[in-house]
Amino acid sequence: MEDARPSDYCTLKWRVTNQTQAPWPAAVHLALMFSQPVALIDNQPLNTILQAGESQEITVNIFIPKDIKEPYQVVMFRLKTGNSYLG
């Protein structure tokens, strides 16, 4: 993906909120669960430990293939830390 031109990316920013009573570790990131049509992602993990009730933006770059025929892009994510999912 590093070789892709900037125009081949769609940058999304998600604001996530820790609605639990326990803090989230700094390594939390969005894990891609589904993409239609298939796309590659490059996401940034949380920069800090997210305490209960706190929010932070996560930036995700989606690489859109040049030969895409569909006029839409559907992506589904889950929050992941290490080998486990949050929620």
URLINMO-V919815 format. One line per field, one symbol per residue. phi: phi as a letter, one per 30 degrees, with the letter a starting at -180 (. if undefined). Layout:
phi = ???
This chain:
phi = .ddddeddccccbcccbdccdcdcddddbdcdcabbddbcbbccdddbdcdeidbadccbccdcddcdcddbbcbbbbdbbicbcci
